[in-house]
């Protein structure tokens, strides 16, 4: 089974060479002169590690032919051969075989043949030719699928879970199993040529290479996907001071792989702040200046922070906070700046832009595999994105305080690479949208809870100034500005648009986070993090 979209099936005489004068005997070489042709190899193999890999180098074989051979014909047939050329010197010919580019063929196993035949004079006048022996060369060409990522890439020790594996070319080779090191997945489903949904068993803490098995494929697939399984968090309640006073927090992340908290702030014109836990305590914060910092997210594989400035995307080391070369946004319209980003499950990110006015401006697409940033032909009005933990769907809420007609809330389906409208029209406020791990729940404007089909399940108090969701979407956690405390809500069932009631009493925090707080939760659901203009709060999740 293979992809042939764009492939060429070629059958034709590529080379016919006049090699020598005909024998004057006219006896077809019976004077003892040789009519035989031989080749140095009867097969050639090409391999490419991925459909977007570089084209393999051409290979050359040598044909040797007898002194009665007057003409040499080289014919190639089949799929996967781009070109065959021959260069003759004396009684030998160098036959060079060039494969098609992997991008033209896609993944799969492709085969072709080259027939090399020597012709000699059938009569003294050489008015006709007779065929000597034909040597056949088999061409085999394997273009492998590639495993790019798994999302979420972090799991919790001794907890079974579901994830999405992304790659290219899965459909070309029947999938017989998915492994995490040597541990088999409990279930897998091929969703498309680029996507597998997989259930993995409870695993001990460690690092697990993701591998897809197929008996039709020779060798192991190139895998860039690693599942990192970590121990559950058990941090005590604590307030952590900032290294500078009164920053506005643009984004708050918990890096579960490295047990670190990351903040994007406007301090000193733009500063990244990092707190790491050594197993006993939180370290003093480390910082890195990044002018005009707007937003950040961990990449799909967690190997870099994607930091967003007003004009560029900057890859940043998640430990040292050292910045790599920025990728400037091409053709950024005047008066427009990059605003927010959400990471997909295929090592890409969608980036929104904003303007001072309530106007549309273009989106950008970042490709981690290609290291590129490109403008899309999609426009939105100062949109803020949010992504589910599995990397799809992405939710976009739009508008400004000047927007007179509420814009439609949009979804981006990573699997289909399409934007879809929802039945919801809503102008965003200062509370960013949140989506749970599987995409089954979303909270917009800190108050509106949406479920299946993006129907309004219910509402949270209007005093909710920050919110987050646990992995399965059954619990919403909010910071209530009136109570100055944490509230917990059971949102597992729809209230048909009605108000949800809080579980228990308001929960006091270890300190006041300050104005305009951001909120997130550890992947295991054990710890909440709340960061405002005053300090960062670490809070064990209430058992409610």
C-alpha positions as CSV (number, residue, x, y, z in Angstrom):
1,X,0.0,0.0,0.0
2,X,1.4,3.4,-0.9
3,X,0.6,6.9,-1.9
4,X,0.8,7.6,-5.6
5,X,-0.7,11.1,-5.6
6,X,1.7,13.1,-7.8
7,X,3.8,10.1,-8.6
8,X,4.9,9.3,-12.2
9,X,4.8,5.9,-13.8
10,X,7.3,6.0,-16.6
11,X,7.9,3.6,-19.4
12,X,10.3,4.6,-22.2
13,X,13.6,4.2,-23.9
14,X,15.9,6.6,-22.0
15,X,19.1,5.9,-23.9
16,X,20.0,4.4,-27.2
17,X,23.6,4.6,-28.1
18,X,25.4,3.7,-31.4
19,X,28.5,2.0,-30.0
20,X,30.5,0.5,-32.9
21,X,30.4,-0.3,-36.6
22,X,28.6,-3.4,-37.7
23,X,30.3,-6.6,-38.2
24,X,31.1,-7.1,-41.9
25,X,30.5,-10.8,-41.6
26,X,26.7,-10.2,-41.3
27,X,26.5,-13.3,-39.2
28,X,25.3,-11.6,-36.0
29,X,28.5,-12.0,-34.2
30,X,29.3,-15.7,-35.1
31,X,32.8,-14.7,-35.9
32,X,33.6,-15.0,-32.2
33,X,33.0,-11.4,-31.3
34,X,30.8,-11.1,-28.1
35,X,27.2,-9.9,-28.1
36,X,26.8,-10.3,-24.3
37,X,25.9,-7.5,-21.9
38,X,26.4,-7.6,-18.1
39,X,25.7,-5.2,-15.3
40,X,27.5,-4.7,-12.0
41,X,24.4,-5.0,-9.8
42,X,20.9,-6.5,-10.3
43,X,19.2,-4.2,-7.8
44,X,19.4,-0.7,-6.3
45,X,17.7,0.4,-3.1
46,X,16.8,4.0,-2.1
47,X,15.5,5.1,1.3
48,X,14.2,8.3,2.7
49,X,13.4,8.9,6.4
50,X,10.4,11.0,5.9
51,X,8.1,12.3,3.1
52,X,9.7,15.8,3.5
53,X,13.3,14.5,3.6
54,X,15.9,15.4,1.0
55,X,15.9,13.3,-2.2
56,X,18.4,10.4,-1.8
57,X,21.6,10.7,-3.8
58,X,21.6,9.1,-7.3
59,X,23.3,5.7,-7.7
60,X,25.3,4.4,-10.6
61,X,25.8,0.9,-12.0
62,X,28.2,-0.2,-14.7
63,X,27.1,-2.0,-17.9
64,X,29.7,-3.9,-19.8
65,X,29.0,-5.1,-23.3
66,X,30.7,-7.3,-25.9
67,X,32.6,-5.9,-28.9
68,X,29.8,-6.9,-31.3
69,X,27.2,-4.8,-29.6
70,X,26.4,-1.9,-31.8
71,X,23.6,-0.3,-29.9
72,X,22.7,-0.2,-26.2
73,X,19.1,0.5,-25.0
74,X,18.3,1.5,-21.4
75,X,14.6,1.4,-20.6
76,X,13.0,2.2,-17.2
77,X,9.5,1.5,-15.9
78,X,7.7,1.8,-12.7
79,X,7.2,4.4,-9.9
80,X,9.9,6.2,-8.1
81,X,12.4,6.8,-10.8
82,X,12.8,10.4,-11.8
83,X,15.5,10.0,-14.4
84,X,18.0,7.5,-15.9
85,X,21.1,8.7,-17.8
86,X,23.9,6.8,-19.4
87,X,27.5,7.7,-20.2
88,X,29.5,5.4,-22.6
89,X,33.2,5.0,-22.5
90,X,34.7,2.2,-24.7
91,X,32.9,-1.1,-23.9
92,X,31.3,0.2,-20.6
93,X,28.4,2.5,-19.8
94,X,27.8,4.3,-16.5
95,X,24.0,4.2,-15.9
96,X,22.9,6.7,-13.3
97,X,19.6,6.3,-11.6
98,X,17.9,9.4,-9.9
99,X,15.0,8.8,-7.6
100,X,11.9,11.0,-7.4
101,X,11.8,13.4,-4.5
102,X,10.0,12.0,-1.4
103,X,7.7,15.0,-1.4
104,X,6.4,14.0,-4.9
105,X,5.7,10.4,-3.9
106,X,4.7,10.5,-0.3
107,X,5.4,7.6,2.0
108,X,5.3,4.0,0.8
109,X,7.3,1.3,-0.9
110,X,7.8,2.0,-4.6
111,X,9.4,-0.3,-7.2
112,X,10.7,0.0,-10.8
113,X,12.8,-1.8,-13.3
114,X,15.6,-0.9,-15.7
115,X,16.2,-3.1,-18.7
116,X,19.6,-2.9,-20.4
117,X,19.8,-4.6,-23.8
118,X,22.7,-4.8,-26.3
119,X,21.8,-4.9,-30.0
120,X,24.1,-6.3,-32.7
121,X,23.9,-6.2,-36.5
122,X,21.7,-8.9,-38.0
123,X,23.3,-8.7,-41.4
124,X,26.5,-7.5,-43.1
125,X,25.0,-4.3,-44.2
126,X,23.5,-3.8,-40.7
127,X,20.1,-3.0,-42.2
128,X,18.5,-4.5,-39.1
129,X,19.4,-5.2,-35.5
130,X,19.1,-8.3,-33.4
131,X,18.7,-8.2,-29.6
132,X,21.3,-9.7,-27.4
133,X,20.6,-10.6,-23.8
134,X,18.8,-8.2,-21.5
135,X,19.9,-7.5,-18.0
136,X,17.3,-6.3,-15.6
137,X,17.9,-4.1,-12.6
138,X,15.2,-3.9,-9.8
139,X,14.7,-0.6,-8.1
140,X,13.3,-0.5,-4.6
141,X,12.5,2.7,-2.9
142,X,11.1,3.0,0.7
143,X,9.9,6.4,1.9
144,X,9.2,6.1,5.6
145,X,6.5,7.7,7.7
146,X,7.9,10.0,10.4
147,X,6.6,10.3,14.0
148,X,6.7,14.0,14.9
149,X,5.1,14.4,18.3
150,X,2.8,13.1,21.0
151,X,0.4,15.4,22.8
152,X,0.2,15.9,25.6
153,X,3.9,14.9,25.8
154,X,3.8,14.7,29.6
155,X,2.0,12.0,31.6
156,X,1.6,11.2,35.2
157,X,3.3,8.2,36.8
158,X,1.1,5.1,37.2
159,X,-1.9,6.8,35.5
160,X,-3.1,5.4,32.1
161,X,-4.2,8.0,29.6
162,X,-5.0,8.9,26.0
163,X,-2.8,11.0,23.7
164,X,-2.5,12.0,20.0
165,X,0.5,11.0,17.9
166,X,1.2,13.2,14.9
167,X,3.4,12.4,12.0
168,X,3.3,12.1,8.2
169,X,2.6,9.0,6.1
170,X,1.0,6.6,8.6
171,X,-1.5,5.2,6.2
172,X,1.1,4.0,3.8
173,X,2.1,1.1,6.2
174,X,-0.5,-0.9,8.1
175,X,0.0,0.0,11.8
176,X,0.3,-3.2,13.9
177,X,1.2,-1.6,17.2
178,X,2.4,1.4,19.1
179,X,5.1,1.2,21.7
180,X,6.4,3.3,24.5
181,X,10.0,2.0,24.7
182,X,9.1,-1.7,24.9
183,X,5.6,-1.2,26.4
184,X,2.7,-1.7,24.0
185,X,-0.2,0.7,23.8
186,X,-3.4,-0.7,25.1
187,X,-5.3,0.6,22.1
188,X,-4.7,2.7,19.0
189,X,-6.8,4.1,16.2
190,X,-5.5,5.4,12.9
191,X,-7.4,8.7,12.4
192,X,-5.7,9.8,9.2
193,X,-2.4,9.7,7.3
194,X,-1.0,12.1,9.9
195,X,-2.7,11.2,13.1
196,X,-3.1,8.3,15.6
197,X,-5.1,8.3,18.8
198,X,-3.5,6.0,21.4
199,X,-4.2,4.8,24.9
200,X,-1.2,4.0,26.9
201,X,-1.1,2.0,30.2
202,X,0.0,3.2,33.6
203,X,3.8,3.7,33.4
204,X,6.4,4.4,36.0
205,X,8.2,7.8,35.8
206,X,10.7,8.0,33.0
207,X,11.2,8.9,29.4
208,X,9.6,6.8,26.6
209,X,10.3,6.9,22.9
210,X,7.2,6.6,20.9
211,X,7.4,4.0,18.1
212,X,4.9,2.8,15.5
213,X,5.3,-0.8,14.3
214,X,4.6,-2.1,10.8
215,X,5.8,-5.4,9.4
216,X,5.6,-3.9,5.9
217,X,8.3,-1.4,6.8
218,X,12.0,-2.2,6.9
219,X,13.6,-1.0,10.1
220,X,12.3,1.4,12.7
221,X,10.6,4.7,11.9
222,X,12.3,8.0,12.6
223,X,10.7,9.2,15.8
224,X,10.9,12.7,17.3
225,X,8.1,11.9,19.8
226,X,8.9,11.2,23.5
227,X,6.4,10.7,26.3
228,X,7.8,12.1,29.6
229,X,6.1,10.5,32.6
230,X,6.6,12.4,35.9
231,X,5.7,11.8,39.5
232,X,2.6,13.6,40.8
233,X,3.1,17.0,42.3
234,X,2.7,17.5,46.1
235,X,3.7,21.2,46.6
236,X,2.6,22.9,49.8
237,X,0.7,26.2,49.7
238,X,3.1,29.0,49.3
239,X,3.5,32.6,48.0
240,X,6.5,33.3,45.8
241,X,7.8,36.8,45.5
242,X,8.7,38.4,42.2
243,X,12.2,39.6,41.4
244,X,10.6,43.0,40.4
245,X,7.6,44.8,41.8
246,X,4.2,45.0,40.2
247,X,4.5,43.3,36.8
248,X,1.6,42.6,34.6
249,X,1.5,38.9,33.9
250,X,0.9,38.1,30.3
251,X,1.0,34.3,30.6
252,X,1.6,31.6,33.3
253,X,2.7,28.1,32.5
254,X,3.7,25.1,34.6
255,X,6.5,23.0,33.0
256,X,5.7,19.6,34.4
257,X,8.8,17.9,32.8
258,X,11.2,20.2,34.7
259,X,9.0,21.0,37.7
260,X,9.2,24.7,36.9
261,X,6.8,27.7,36.7
262,X,7.2,30.1,33.9
263,X,5.8,33.6,33.6
264,X,5.7,36.1,30.7
265,X,5.5,39.7,32.1
266,X,5.8,43.3,31.1
267,X,8.5,44.0,33.7
268,X,11.3,46.2,32.4
269,X,9.6,46.2,28.9
270,X,9.3,42.4,28.8
271,X,10.7,39.7,31.1
272,X,10.5,36.0,31.4
273,X,10.6,34.7,35.0
274,X,11.3,31.1,36.0
275,X,11.0,29.2,39.3
276,X,12.3,25.7,39.5
277,X,11.6,23.1,42.2
278,X,14.5,21.0,43.4
279,X,12.4,18.4,45.2
280,X,12.5,20.3,48.4
281,X,11.9,23.9,47.7
282,X,11.4,26.5,44.9
283,X,14.5,28.2,43.7
284,X,15.1,31.9,43.6
285,X,13.6,33.1,40.3
286,X,15.8,33.4,37.2
287,X,14.9,36.1,34.6
288,X,15.6,36.9,31.0
289,X,14.8,40.2,29.2
290,X,12.7,40.0,26.1
291,X,11.6,43.3,24.8
292,X,7.9,43.8,24.0
293,X,7.0,40.3,25.3
294,X,3.3,39.5,24.6
295,X,2.7,35.8,25.2
296,X,4.4,32.4,25.4
297,X,3.7,28.7,25.3
298,X,5.7,25.5,25.5
299,X,6.2,23.8,22.1
300,X,4.4,20.5,21.4
301,X,7.5,18.5,22.5
302,X,8.3,20.8,25.4
303,X,11.8,21.4,24.1
304,X,11.5,25.1,23.8
305,X,9.4,28.1,25.0
306,X,7.8,29.9,22.1
307,X,7.9,33.5,23.2
308,X,6.0,36.1,21.3
309,X,7.0,39.7,21.0
310,X,5.1,42.4,19.1
311,X,6.9,41.6,15.9
312,X,8.5,38.1,16.1
313,X,8.4,34.6,17.5
314,X,11.4,33.8,19.6
315,X,12.4,30.2,20.6
316,X,13.7,30.2,24.1
317,X,15.5,27.5,26.1
318,X,13.1,26.3,28.8
319,X,15.9,26.0,31.4
320,X,18.5,28.7,30.8
321,X,15.9,31.1,29.2
322,X,18.5,31.8,26.4
323,X,16.8,33.2,23.3
324,X,17.4,31.8,19.9
325,X,17.3,33.8,16.7
326,X,13.9,35.5,16.4
327,X,11.5,34.7,13.5
328,X,10.2,38.1,12.3
329,X,6.6,38.1,11.2
330,X,6.6,38.7,7.4
331,X,4.4,41.4,5.9
332,X,3.1,42.6,9.3
333,X,0.7,45.4,8.5
334,X,1.4,48.8,9.9
335,X,-0.2,49.4,13.3
336,X,-0.5,45.7,13.9
337,X,1.4,43.6,16.4
338,X,1.6,39.9,17.3
339,X,-0.8,39.2,20.2
340,X,-1.3,35.6,21.3
341,X,-0.4,32.1,20.3
342,X,-1.7,28.6,20.8
343,X,0.3,25.4,20.1
344,X,-1.2,22.6,18.1
345,X,-0.4,18.9,18.5
346,X,1.8,18.7,15.3
347,X,4.6,21.0,16.4
348,X,3.0,24.2,15.0
349,X,1.4,27.2,16.5
350,X,-1.3,29.7,15.4
351,X,-0.6,33.3,16.2
352,X,-3.1,36.1,16.4
353,X,-2.5,39.8,15.9
354,X,-4.0,42.9,17.3
355,X,-4.6,46.5,16.6
356,X,-5.6,49.5,18.8
357,X,-8.9,49.6,16.9
358,X,-11.6,46.9,16.7
359,X,-10.5,45.7,13.3
360,X,-9.4,42.5,11.6
361,X,-5.8,41.6,11.2
362,X,-4.0,38.5,9.9
363,X,-3.1,35.3,11.6
364,X,0.4,33.6,11.4
365,X,1.4,30.0,11.4
366,X,4.6,28.8,13.0
367,X,6.1,25.5,12.0
368,X,8.6,24.0,14.4
369,X,9.7,21.3,12.0
370,X,10.5,23.8,9.3
371,X,11.5,26.7,11.6
372,X,9.3,29.1,9.6
373,X,6.7,31.8,10.3
374,X,4.2,32.5,7.6
375,X,1.2,34.8,7.3
376,X,-2.1,33.2,6.6
377,X,-5.1,34.5,4.6
378,X,-7.3,34.3,7.7
379,X,-8.1,37.5,9.6
380,X,-9.6,38.0,13.1
381,X,-10.5,40.9,15.4
382,X,-7.8,41.1,18.1
383,X,-8.4,37.4,18.9
384,X,-7.1,35.5,21.9
385,X,-6.5,31.7,21.4
386,X,-6.6,28.7,23.7
387,X,-5.6,25.1,23.0
388,X,-6.8,21.8,24.6
389,X,-4.1,19.7,26.2
390,X,-4.2,17.2,23.3
391,X,-3.5,20.1,20.9
392,X,-6.9,20.3,19.3
393,X,-9.3,22.1,19.1
394,X,-8.1,25.6,19.3
395,X,-10.6,28.2,20.5
396,X,-10.5,31.9,19.4
397,X,-12.5,34.6,21.1
398,X,-12.4,38.1,19.5
399,X,-13.3,41.8,19.9
400,X,-12.4,44.8,22.0
401,X,-14.2,47.2,24.3
402,X,-15.0,49.2,21.1
403,X,-16.6,46.2,19.3
404,X,-20.3,47.0,18.7
405,X,-21.5,43.6,17.4
406,X,-20.3,40.5,19.2
407,X,-18.0,38.5,17.0
408,X,-18.4,34.7,16.5
409,X,-16.3,32.4,18.5
410,X,-14.2,30.3,16.2
411,X,-12.6,26.8,16.4
412,X,-9.6,25.5,14.6
413,X,-9.6,21.7,14.0
414,X,-6.0,20.7,13.7
415,X,-6.9,17.3,12.2
416,X,-8.7,18.9,9.2
417,X,-6.7,22.1,9.3
418,X,-9.9,24.1,9.1
419,X,-11.6,26.9,10.9
420,X,-15.2,26.4,12.0
421,X,-17.7,28.7,13.4
422,X,-19.5,28.0,16.7
423,X,-23.1,29.0,17.5
424,X,-21.6,31.5,20.1
425,X,-21.2,35.2,19.6
426,X,-19.3,36.9,22.4
427,X,-16.9,39.8,22.8
428,X,-13.9,38.9,24.9
429,X,-13.0,40.6,28.2
430,X,-9.7,40.6,30.1
431,X,-10.0,37.0,31.3
432,X,-8.4,34.7,28.8
433,X,-10.2,31.6,27.5
434,X,-9.3,28.1,28.9
435,X,-9.9,24.6,27.5
436,X,-9.5,21.3,29.3
437,X,-7.2,18.5,28.2
438,X,-9.6,16.8,25.9
439,X,-11.4,19.8,24.5
440,X,-14.7,18.8,26.1
441,X,-15.1,22.0,28.1
442,X,-14.2,25.6,27.6
443,X,-14.6,28.7,29.8
444,X,-14.9,32.1,28.0
445,X,-14.7,35.5,29.8
446,X,-14.2,33.7,33.1
447,X,-17.9,33.0,33.4
448,X,-19.4,31.1,30.5
449,X,-19.0,27.3,30.5
450,X,-19.4,25.5,27.2
451,X,-19.7,21.8,26.5
452,X,-20.5,19.5,23.6
453,X,-21.3,21.3,20.4
454,X,-20.2,24.5,22.1
455,X,-23.5,24.7,23.8
456,X,-23.7,26.9,26.9
457,X,-23.7,24.5,29.9
458,X,-23.9,27.2,32.6
459,X,-22.3,30.2,34.1
460,X,-19.8,31.0,36.9
461,X,-20.0,34.1,39.1
462,X,-19.3,37.4,37.4
463,X,-16.6,38.1,40.0
464,X,-14.4,35.3,38.5
465,X,-11.3,37.1,37.3
466,X,-9.2,33.9,36.6
467,X,-10.2,30.4,35.8
468,X,-8.8,27.0,34.9
469,X,-10.1,23.4,34.3
470,X,-9.0,20.0,35.4
471,X,-8.1,17.4,32.8
472,X,-11.5,15.8,32.3
473,X,-13.4,19.0,32.5
474,X,-15.4,18.0,35.5
475,X,-14.1,20.8,37.8
476,X,-13.7,24.5,37.2
477,X,-11.4,26.5,39.6
478,X,-11.8,30.3,39.8
479,X,-10.2,33.2,41.6
480,X,-13.0,35.3,43.0
481,X,-12.2,39.0,43.3
482,X,-14.9,39.7,45.8
483,X,-14.0,36.8,48.1
484,X,-10.3,37.1,47.5
485,X,-10.3,33.4,47.5
486,X,-10.4,30.2,45.4
487,X,-13.8,28.7,44.4
488,X,-14.5,25.2,43.0
489,X,-17.4,24.2,40.7
490,X,-18.7,20.9,39.6
491,X,-19.3,21.4,35.8
492,X,-19.6,17.7,34.9
493,X,-23.3,18.2,34.0
494,X,-25.0,20.9,32.0
495,X,-27.1,23.5,33.9
496,X,-28.8,24.4,30.6
497,X,-27.3,27.8,30.7
498,X,-28.1,28.4,34.4
499,X,-25.7,29.3,37.2
500,X,-23.4,26.8,38.8
501,X,-23.1,26.7,42.6
502,X,-19.7,26.6,44.2
503,X,-18.6,23.5,46.1
504,X,-17.9,24.3,49.7
505,X,-16.8,27.6,51.2
506,X,-14.3,30.0,49.5
507,X,-10.7,28.7,50.0
508,X,-8.2,31.2,51.4
509,X,-4.9,31.3,49.5
510,X,-1.3,31.7,50.9
511,X,-1.5,35.3,49.8
512,X,-3.1,37.8,47.5
513,X,-2.0,37.3,43.9
514,X,-2.8,40.9,43.0
515,X,-4.5,42.5,40.0
516,X,-5.3,40.8,36.7
517,X,-4.3,37.3,37.8
518,X,-3.6,34.4,35.5
519,X,-4.3,30.8,36.6
520,X,-3.2,27.3,35.5
521,X,-3.2,23.8,36.8
522,X,-0.6,21.0,36.8
523,X,-1.3,18.1,34.4
524,X,-2.0,15.7,37.3
525,X,-4.6,18.1,38.7
526,X,-2.9,18.3,42.1
527,X,-1.7,21.9,42.1
528,X,-3.0,25.3,41.1
529,X,-0.8,28.3,40.2
530,X,-2.2,31.8,40.4
531,X,-0.1,34.9,39.4
532,X,-1.2,38.5,39.5
533,X,0.6,41.8,39.9
534,X,1.7,41.2,43.5
535,X,3.0,37.6,43.7
536,X,2.8,34.0,42.5
537,X,0.6,31.6,44.6
538,X,1.1,27.9,44.7
539,X,-2.0,26.1,45.9
540,X,-2.8,22.4,46.4
541,X,-6.0,21.6,44.6
542,X,-9.0,21.3,47.0
543,X,-10.4,17.8,47.3
544,X,-14.0,18.8,46.5
